[in-house]
C-alpha cells in the first residue's frame, strides 16, 4: 500500500514538473515571438495587425511607435489610447510619455508651418501627458526633459502670436509667470 502511494506520488510530481517545463517553454517562445515583432516594428517594418491585437501591450506600444515614425498620427493615437491603462505603472508611464512625444511632434510640425492656433492645444496635450507620465514614474528623465522643452516652447509661441498692442512690461509679466524652472533650494 505504501509502495503504491509512493509510486503514484512520484508519477504525479513527474507530471507536474513536465507540465511546468512545457508551460515555461511556451511562454519563452511567445516572448521571443513578441520580441521579434517589436524589433520589426521599431526598424520600420509593418506586421500583421492580428499578431498585434492578440499580443501584449508592449507590442501595441511598438506599433504606435511605428505609426509615429511613419507620421500616421491618428492611428498612433488610437493605438496608444487602447493601452493607456494596461500593465504596471512603469508601462503606463511609458505609454503616456509616448503620447506626449506624439503630441509634441505634431505641435512642432504645426509651428514649422506657422499654424500657431493648431500648435497650442497640441502643446498643452503634450505637457499634460508628460505630467501624467511623471506622476506615475517620477524618475523618468526623458519625460522631465520633454516637459521642460514643451514648457519653454509655449512662451516663445505666445510671444509670436501676441499682438504688439501690449506694452513690453505686460509681456514680461505674462512671460515670467509661465517660464519653467526648478527651485534650486539653499546652497
Beta strands, then each sheet from edge to edge (+ up, - down):
end
